[in-house]
Amino acid sequence: MVERREHERVLIRAEVVLRKGVHVERMTARDISIAGAFLETTLFDHIDLKTGSRFDLTLHVDESGPTHAVEDGHTIHAQARIVRREPGGNGHPSGIGVAFEELDDANRERILALVHRNF
């Protein structure tokens, strides 16, 4: 089955912090598009991360990878909502898919620069 996406995704290595009030979760981004990202994590460790939950997301791009450099900053901030939980298996990692819901112009430009640089 061929997966069809509205927005192209690029592989990335970045640390992600999700915050909701005093609740903080840390994980690793696997890929990103202008619409969202996939965050690798063991779902058992994050059973409280439910589909539909909204968080403040901070993504710290790995600066050691030259193709990941973003000219006007290495940190992306957005409001994000969990849109799916993936259990993993068959060569696919477990984790969560998030959609960016609130993204200001500066952070949108950072993501666009990152995505287009990797094509």
KAMOJO-V159439 format. One record per run of one state. SS is the DSSP state (~ for helix, > for strand, _ for the rest). FROM is the first residue (numbers start at 1). TO is the last residue. If there is no record, write none. Layout:
BEGIN
ss={SS;SS}
from={FROM;FROM}
to={TO;TO}
END
This chain:
BEGIN
ss={_;>;_;>;_;>;_;~;_;>;_;~;_;>;_;>;_;>;_;>;_;~;_}
from={1;10;21;23;33;36;41;43;47;54;62;66;69;75;87;89;90;92;93;95;103;105;118}
to={9;20;22;32;35;40;42;46;53;61;65;68;74;86;88;89;91;92;94;102;104;117;119}
END
